[in-house]
């Protein structure tokens, strides 16, 4: 098998593959698994479904040398070639058996490691709130977590049914719990699931209290997970945890309604889609309490469905994801479309636009960020203090908005775990449709409260005889038109991304973009300014700025097998119609993206 001459115990073989060690030089290079290690995993797996899956794959792999056998060997190799890495995003991956998949073994060990970490820091009696979405296995993973926390001497508080991510984040701060776990893969495909970890209470007491983990917490928890043995050794009582008081949901709804700051002054017809996720009913209720009673649901997408049958990807950013919502908006002559992603921590919006195909235009994440940022800045300016923050890949417009209102601004690393922990934060966003409008209550992105804030803004503008587009045009005239557009390269082999970043660093970067010379190159591994005299921690990414002040940020995605490019152009408006400048900016963005396709080797 592996070339180990001594006999290995069941436990040793299990631990061997939990560390992701790979070897077997007697097999084809693709077949990097050990039958004994796979069998050890099967014996330790409490889930009959994944046990049966792996058992069948082993039998098929050993049966012949045909196509089925090859496919089975490749599947086992992939499942056992590595260990699903626990990091600042927690865990996220494809469902299935093996250490490189999301399954009960991986979740139980993660919960045991988290519990050990909390117990070591805080002693027995540490508290963990646990929520879950409606994806496949989410409830089981949440119940396993509650059992493990209880068995470790902690206080586990489990939501009685699926809930939006912002409700879990709210409960963590409201109950002053030491940690929170949300079982969700957010907007990933239906075959995925994930495990988000928050720290608060006594575990984190600074401005990051209630936010998702960042270094060094991630590596410390990961080390504790690595020290966990087989699942059979992890105490998992059948009862003993608490059920979340339903009043917490009600408190969240009321708090989100209050965060809107006012009732709707003018009627607005809203088309709302939950994207087959868990936020529909909650978002609808918050909208109603603020005075939005004319809400038209996209019925095909409103109830939770883990298979997401009407969309290729349950991500409002993806082309086509809003098609049903836009069809409904045209049918009912709506004023605004609001879309939440499946766990409702993000929101997207679309507005009427006579010049757009079909008469509607989906706003970019940066446009929604500018609208909500301007709204938040106007509210904060009355108090005379506050900080607006966005990620390094988001538009540079928010900084100008903050400065125009005499407020502070911070640039952060990508990921809401960084944005939400900024001291003095009153509003933060990232271009990937994440917005934090009430950081005192939810220290994370919250698609529901952001949706309601946006609806109120649309209502206020309608009362004034204006629209969201009018406000975007005003911001363009005041600060220059900031137009952004993404370009992504999806890969099967993550090594391609690593090789591409190395090539870009070693002379493969573009000399020009859209005809303008690249004048500044910043390697984010060296750190970059946070906008306030400090330097951000190193991260894997490159920034190119041209003589025309165009900017491109290139970085590997932290949650998907993608290399992402974030493109931005800034054009002065002057006396020209904003619509014409917007068209010129769109053309320039396309020219930049075409240049990037050549540099990255992307075939259109």
C-alpha positions in Angstrom: 0.0 0.0 0.0 1.9 3.1 1.3 5.2 1.6 1.8 4.9 1.7 5.6 6.5 -1.5 6.8 4.8 -1.5 10.2 1.2 -2.4 10.9 -1.0 0.6 11.3 -4.0 0.8 13.6 -7.5 1.9 12.5 -7.0 5.2 14.4 -3.6 5.9 12.8 -4.9 5.3 9.3 -7.8 7.6 9.9 -5.6 10.4 11.2 -3.2 9.8 8.3 -5.8 10.9 5.8 -7.4 13.5 8.0 -4.1 15.3 7.5 -4.4 15.0 3.8 -1.3 12.9 3.2 -1.1 11.3 -0.2 1.0 8.5 -1.6 0.8 5.2 -3.4 3.4 4.9 -6.1 2.0 1.5 -7.2 -1.1 3.0 -8.6 -1.8 5.3 -11.6 -0.8 8.9 -10.6 -4.5 9.8 -10.3 -5.2 7.1 -7.8 -3.8 8.7 -4.7 -5.7 6.8 -2.0 -5.1 3.9 0.3 -7.9 1.3 0.5 -7.2 0.7 4.2 -7.5 4.5 5.0 -10.7 4.7 3.0 -12.1 1.7 4.9 -11.0 3.3 8.2 -13.0 6.4 7.3 -16.0 4.4 6.4 -15.9 2.6 9.7 -15.8 5.9 11.6 -18.4 7.7 9.5 -21.8 7.9 11.3 -23.7 8.8 8.1 -25.1 5.7 6.3 -25.4 7.7 3.1 -21.7 8.6 2.7 -20.7 5.2 4.1 -22.6 3.5 1.3 -21.3 6.0 -1.3 -17.7 5.3 -0.4 -18.2 1.5 -0.1 -19.8 1.4 -3.6 -17.0 3.4 -5.0 -14.3 1.1 -3.5 -16.1 -1.9 -4.9 -16.5 -0.4 -8.4 -12.8 0.8 -8.4 -11.6 -2.8 -7.6 -14.0 -4.5 -10.0 -12.4 -3.9 -13.4 -10.3 -1.6 -15.5 -13.2 -0.1 -17.5 -14.5 3.5 -17.6 -16.7 3.0 -14.5 -13.7 1.7 -12.5 -11.6 4.7 -13.7 -14.3 7.1 -12.7 -14.6 5.5 -9.3 -10.9 5.6 -8.6 -10.8 9.2 -9.7 -13.7 10.1 -7.3 -12.0 8.4 -4.4 -8.7 10.0 -5.2 -10.3 13.4 -5.2 -12.2 12.8 -2.0 -9.0 11.6 -0.2 -6.3 13.6 -1.9 -6.5 16.4 0.6 -8.3 17.7 3.7 -10.9 20.4 3.5 -9.1 23.4 4.9 -10.5 25.3 7.8 -9.7 29.0 7.5 -11.2 32.5 7.8 -14.2 31.4 5.7 -14.6 28.4 7.9 -15.3 25.3 5.8 -16.9 25.2 2.4 -16.9 22.3 -0.2 -18.8 19.7 -2.0 -21.0 17.2 -0.1 -19.8 13.6 0.0 -17.6 11.2 1.9 -13.9 11.7 2.6 -11.7 14.4 4.2 -11.9 16.6 1.1 -15.7 16.9 1.3 -18.4 18.3 3.5 -19.8 15.5 5.6 -20.6 14.6 9.2 -17.1 13.4 10.0 -15.6 16.7 8.9 -18.3 18.7 10.7 -18.1 16.8 13.9 -14.3 17.1 14.0 -14.6 20.9 13.2 -17.1 21.3 16.1 -14.9 19.3 18.4 -11.9 21.5 17.5 -13.9 24.7 18.0 -15.2 23.4 21.3 -11.7 22.5 22.5 -10.4 25.9 21.5 -13.2 27.7 23.4 -12.9 25.4 26.5 -9.1 26.0 26.6 -9.7 29.8 26.5 -12.8 30.1 28.6 -13.3 26.9 30.6 -16.5 24.8 30.7 -19.7 26.7 30.2 -18.7 28.4 27.0 -21.7 29.2 24.8 -22.3 28.6 21.1 -25.3 29.7 19.0 -26.0 27.5 16.0 -28.0 28.3 12.9 -28.5 26.6 9.6 -30.0 27.1 6.1 -32.1 24.8 4.1 -29.4 23.1 2.1 -28.9 19.4 1.9 -27.6 18.1 5.3 -27.5 21.6 6.9 -29.9 20.6 9.8 -27.9 17.4 10.5 -24.6 19.3 10.5 -26.1 21.8 13.0 -27.5 19.1 15.2 -24.1 17.4 15.2 -22.5 20.6 16.2 -25.0 21.1 19.1 -24.3 17.6 20.3 -20.5 18.0 20.2 -20.6 21.4 22.0 -22.8 19.9 24.7 -20.5 16.9 25.1 -17.6 19.2 25.5 -19.2 20.9 28.5 -20.4 23.9 26.5 -23.9 25.6 26.3 -25.3 25.0 22.8 -28.2 27.0 21.6 -29.7 25.6 18.4 -32.2 27.4 16.1 -35.5 25.5 16.0 -35.6 25.6 12.2 -33.6 27.1 9.3 -32.8 30.8 9.5 -31.0 33.5 7.5 -27.3 34.1 8.3 -27.9 37.7 9.6 -30.4 36.3 12.2 -27.7 34.0 13.5 -25.2 36.9 13.6 -27.8 39.0 15.4 -28.4 36.2 18.0 -24.7 35.9 18.7 -24.4 39.5 19.8 -27.9 39.7 21.4 -27.2 36.7 23.6 -23.5 37.6 24.1 -22.6 34.1 23.1 -18.9 33.2 22.9 -19.2 31.8 19.4 -21.6 31.3 16.6 -21.8 28.6 13.9 -23.8 29.0 10.7 -24.2 26.0 8.5 -24.5 27.4 4.9 -22.7 27.5 1.6 -24.3 30.9 0.9 -24.6 31.2 -2.9 -22.6 28.1 -3.9 -24.1 25.4 -6.1 -26.6 22.9 -4.6 -24.0 20.1 -4.2 -22.0 22.3 -1.7 -22.3 23.1 1.9 -20.3 25.1 4.4 -19.6 26.0 8.0 -19.1 29.7 9.1 -17.6 30.4 12.5 -18.0 33.7 14.5 -16.5 34.7 17.8 -17.9 37.0 20.3 -18.9 37.2 24.0 -15.8 36.5 26.1 -13.8 35.0 23.1 -13.4 38.4 21.3 -14.0 41.6 23.1 -12.8 44.3 20.6 -14.6 45.8 17.7 -14.6 42.4 16.0 -17.0 41.0 18.7 -19.6 39.0 16.8 -17.7 39.0 13.4 -16.5 36.0 11.5 -13.0 34.8 12.4 -9.8 36.3 11.2 -6.1 35.4 11.9 -4.9 34.2 14.3 -8.1 32.7 15.4 -8.5 30.6 12.2 -5.1 28.9 12.6 -5.6 28.3 16.3 -9.0 26.7 15.7 -7.6 24.7 12.8 -4.8 23.4 15.1 -7.4 22.3 17.6 -9.3 20.5 14.8 -6.2 18.7 13.6 -5.7 17.4 17.2 -9.2 15.7 17.1 -9.2 11.9 16.7 -11.8 9.7 15.1 -15.4 10.6 15.4 -15.9 7.6 17.6 -13.8 9.4 20.3 -15.9 12.6 20.3 -18.6 12.7 22.9 -22.0 13.3 21.3 -24.9 13.1 23.7 -28.4 12.7 22.3 -29.8 15.7 24.2 -28.8 18.5 26.5 -28.7 21.5 24.2 -31.1 24.4 24.2 -33.5 25.5 21.5 -33.3 29.1 20.4 -36.2 31.2 21.8 -38.4 32.2 18.8 -38.5 35.7 20.3 -34.9 36.2 18.9 -36.3 36.1 15.3 -38.9 38.6 16.3 -36.3 40.9 17.9 -34.2 40.7 14.7 -37.2 41.7 12.5 -38.0 44.6 14.8 -34.4 45.7 14.9 -34.1 45.5 11.1 -37.2 47.6 10.7 -35.8 50.2 13.1 -32.5 50.3 11.2 -34.5 51.7 8.2 -34.8 54.8 10.4 -38.3 55.7 9.0 -41.5 54.5 7.5 -41.9 54.5 3.7 -43.1 58.0 2.8 -44.3 57.0 -0.7 -45.7 53.7 -2.0 -43.2 51.5 -3.9 -44.0 48.3 -5.7 -41.3 45.8 -5.0 -40.6 42.5 -6.6 -38.9 40.2 -4.1 -37.0 36.9 -4.7 -35.5 34.7 -2.1 -33.5 32.7 -4.7 -34.9 29.4 -3.2 -33.3 30.4 0.1 -34.3 31.0 3.7 -34.7 34.8 3.8 -38.0 35.4 1.9 -40.5 35.4 4.8 -38.2 37.4 7.1 -37.4 40.1 4.4 -41.1 40.3 3.5 -42.1 40.9 7.2 -39.4 43.6 7.7 -40.6 45.4 4.6 -44.2 45.2 5.8 -43.3 46.8 9.1 -41.7 49.7 7.4 -44.7 50.3 5.3 -44.0 48.3 2.1 -47.2 46.3 1.6 -47.1 46.2 -2.2 -44.5 43.4 -2.4 -44.8 40.9 -5.3 -43.1 37.6 -4.6 -41.4 35.5 -7.3 -43.3 32.5 -6.3 -41.2 30.0 -8.1 -38.1 31.0 -6.0 -39.7 32.0 -2.7 -39.8 28.8 -0.7 -36.6 27.1 0.4 -35.4 24.5 -2.0 -31.9 23.0 -1.7 -31.8 22.0 -5.4 -32.3 25.7 -6.6 -34.2 24.4 -9.7 -34.8 27.7 -11.5 -31.2 29.0 -11.6 -27.9 27.6 -12.8 -26.1 29.2 -9.8 -28.1 30.6 -6.8 -26.1 33.7 -6.9 -27.7 37.1 -7.8 -24.4 38.1 -9.4 -24.6 35.3 -12.0 -26.1 36.1 -15.5 -29.7 34.9 -15.7 -30.2 34.6 -11.9 -32.7 37.5 -11.8 -34.5 36.6 -15.1 -37.7 35.5 -13.3 -37.7 38.5 -11.1 -37.2 40.9 -14.0 -40.0 39.2 -15.9 -42.3 39.7 -12.9 -41.2 43.3 -12.6 -42.1 44.0 -16.2 -45.4 42.2 -15.7 -46.5 44.1 -12.6 -44.8 47.5 -13.5 -42.7 47.4 -10.4 -40.5 50.2 -9.0 -37.8 48.1 -7.7 -36.5 44.5 -7.7 -34.8 43.1 -4.6 -33.0 39.7 -4.6 -31.5 38.0 -1.6 -29.0 35.1 -1.9 -30.0 31.7 -0.4 -28.8 32.6 3.2 -29.9 36.2 2.9 -26.6 37.8 3.9 -26.4 39.6 0.5 -28.8 41.5 -1.7 -29.0 42.7 -5.2 -31.3 45.2 -6.9 -32.6 46.1 -10.3 -34.3 49.4 -11.4 -36.3 50.5 -14.4 -34.1 51.8 -17.2 -35.6 52.7 -20.6 -32.2 52.4 -22.3 -31.5 48.8 -21.0 -32.5 45.6 -22.7 -36.0 44.7 -21.5 -36.4 48.1 -19.7 -34.6 47.0 -16.5 -31.0 47.2 -15.3 -29.4 45.2 -12.5 -27.3 47.5 -10.3 -23.8 46.5 -9.6 -22.7 45.8 -6.1 -20.7 49.0 -6.1 -23.7 51.0 -7.2 -25.8 49.7 -4.4 -22.8 50.3 -2.1 -22.7 53.9 -3.2 -26.4 54.4 -2.7 -26.5 52.9 0.8 -23.2 54.6 1.6 -24.5 58.0 0.7 -27.6 57.3 2.7 -25.6 56.2 5.7 -23.2 59.1 5.4 -26.1 61.6 5.5 -27.4 60.0 8.6 -24.0 59.8 10.3 -23.1 63.4 9.4 -25.7 64.6 11.9 -23.7 63.1 14.7 -20.5 64.3 13.1 -18.6 61.1 13.3 -18.5 57.6 12.0 -16.5 55.4 9.6 -17.4 54.1 6.1 -15.4 51.0 5.0 -15.1 48.8 1.9 -12.8 46.1 0.6 -9.7 46.8 -1.5 -11.5 45.4 -4.5 -14.6 47.6 -4.2 -15.0 51.0 -5.9 -13.0 54.0 -4.8 -16.2 56.1 -4.8 -17.1 55.3 -1.1 -13.9 57.1 0.0 -15.0 60.3 -1.8 -18.5 60.0 -0.3 -17.1 59.7 3.2 -14.7 62.7 2.7 -17.6 64.8 1.3 -19.5 64.3 4.5 -16.5 64.8 6.9 -16.5 61.1 7.9 -13.7 58.6 8.3 -12.9 56.0 5.6 -11.1 52.6 5.9 -10.0 50.2 3.2 -9.9 46.6 4.2 -8.9 43.2 2.9 -11.4 41.3 0.9 -14.0 39.6 3.0 -16.7 40.9 5.4 -14.8 39.5 8.4 -12.4 42.4 7.9 -15.0 45.1 7.0 -17.3 44.4 9.9 -14.6 44.7 12.6 -13.6 48.3 11.8 -13.9 50.6 14.9 -16.5 53.3 14.6 -18.1 51.6 11.6 -21.5 53.0 10.5 -21.6 51.4 7.1 -19.5 48.9 5.2 -19.8 47.0 2.0 -18.0 44.8 -0.6 -18.7 44.7 -4.2 -19.9 41.1 -4.0 -23.4 42.3 -2.9 -22.5 42.4 0.8 -23.7 45.4 3.0 -23.6 46.2 6.7 -26.0 49.0 7.6 -26.5 48.3 11.3 -23.1 47.0 12.7 -24.2 47.5 16.3 -26.7 44.7 15.8 -25.3 42.5 13.1 -21.5 42.5 12.7 -21.7 40.9 9.3 -23.2 41.6 5.9 -27.0 41.6 6.1 -29.0 41.3 2.9 -32.4 41.8 4.7 -31.7 45.1 6.5 -29.8 46.4 3.4 -32.9 45.5 1.3 -35.1 47.5 3.6 -32.7 50.5 3.7 -32.6 50.5 -0.1 -36.4 50.3 -0.4 -36.7 53.3 2.0 -34.3 55.3 0.0 -36.3 54.5 -3.2 -39.4 55.6 -1.4 -37.9 58.9 -0.2 -36.6 59.7 -3.7 -40.0 58.8 -5.2 -41.7 61.3 -2.8 -39.2 63.9 -4.1 -40.0 63.0 -7.7 -36.6 61.3 -8.2 -35.3 57.8 -8.6 -32.3 55.7 -7.5 -30.8 56.3 -10.9 -31.1 60.1 -10.3 -29.1 59.7 -7.1 -26.4 57.7 -8.9 -26.2 60.4 -11.6 -25.9 63.1 -8.9 -23.0 61.2 -7.3 -21.4 60.8 -10.7 -21.5 64.6 -11.3 -20.1 65.3 -7.8 -17.4 62.7 -7.6 -16.8 61.5 -11.2 -18.5 58.5 -12.7 -17.1 55.3 -11.1 -17.9 52.3 -13.3 -16.9 48.8 -12.3 -17.1 45.4 -13.9 -15.8 41.9 -12.9 -14.0 39.3 -15.0 -13.5 35.8 -13.7 -11.6 32.7 -14.8 -13.1 29.5 -13.4 -10.8 26.5 -13.3 -10.9 22.8 -12.4 -7.3 22.7 -11.3 -6.4 25.2 -8.6 -2.8 24.9 -9.6 -3.6 27.0 -12.7 -4.5 29.9 -10.5 -1.2 29.6 -8.6 0.8 29.4 -11.8 -1.1 32.4 -13.3 -0.4 34.6 -10.2 3.3 33.6 -10.3 3.5 34.4 -14.0 1.8 37.8 -13.5 4.3 38.6 -10.8 7.3 37.6 -12.8 6.9 39.8 -15.9 3.5 38.6 -17.3 1.5 41.7 -16.2 0.1 43.9 -19.0 2.0 47.0 -20.0 -1.2 48.8 -21.1 -4.9 48.5 -20.4 -7.4 50.0 -22.8 -4.4 51.9 -24.4 -3.3 53.5 -21.2 0.1 52.6 -19.7 0.2 50.8 -16.4 2.0 53.2 -14.2 1.6 51.6 -10.7 1.8 48.0 -9.7 1.1 47.0 -6.1 1.6 43.5 -4.8 -0.9 43.0 -2.0 1.5 40.4 -0.5 3.6 43.5 0.4 0.6 45.2 2.1 -1.3 48.3 1.0 -2.5 51.4 2.7 -5.8 51.1 4.7 -6.7 54.7 3.8 -5.9 56.0 7.3 -2.1 55.8 7.5 -1.9 52.1 8.3 -1.0 49.1 6.2 -3.2 46.1 5.5 -2.0 42.6 6.2 -0.4 40.7 3.2 -2.9 38.9 0.9 -2.5 37.2 -2.5 -3.4 39.8 -5.1 -2.1 42.4 -7.5 -3.3 46.0 -8.2 -2.6 47.8 -11.5 -3.4 51.5 -12.0 -3.0 53.2 -15.4 -2.1 56.7 -16.4 -5.9 57.2 -17.0 -6.6 56.2 -13.4 -8.2 52.9 -14.5 -7.6 50.2 -11.9 -7.6 46.4 -11.9 -7.3 44.2 -8.9 -6.5 40.5 -9.6 -6.9 37.9 -6.8 -7.8 34.2 -6.3 -11.3 33.7 -4.9 -11.4 32.6 -1.3 -14.6 30.5 -1.7 -14.7 29.3 -5.4 -12.1 27.9 -7.9 -11.9 31.2 -9.7 -9.3 33.9 -10.5 -11.1 37.2 -10.2 -10.4 40.5 -11.8 -12.1 43.7 -10.5 -12.0 46.5 -13.1 -12.8 50.2 -12.4 -12.7 53.3 -14.6 -13.3 56.9 -13.3 -14.5 59.4 -15.9 -15.3 63.1 -15.2 -18.9 64.1 -16.1 -18.7 67.9 -16.5 -21.6 69.2 -18.5 -22.1 66.0 -20.5 -25.2 63.9 -20.0 -24.4 61.2 -17.4 -25.9 58.6 -19.7 -23.3 59.3 -22.4 -20.4 59.2 -19.9 -21.8 55.9 -18.6 -21.7 54.4 -22.1 -18.2 55.6 -22.6 -17.2 54.0 -19.3 -18.8 50.7 -20.3 -16.9 50.7 -23.5 -13.6 51.4 -21.7 -14.3 48.6 -19.2 -14.9 46.2 -22.1 -11.6 47.2 -23.6 -9.8 46.6 -20.3 -11.5 43.2 -20.0 -10.5 42.2 -23.5 -6.8 43.1 -22.7 -7.1 41.0 -19.5 -8.5 38.0 -21.4 -5.4 38.1 -23.6 -3.1 38.3 -20.6 -4.8 35.5 -18.7 -5.4 33.3 -21.7 -9.2 33.3 -21.3 -11.0 32.2 -24.4 -14.2 34.2 -24.8 
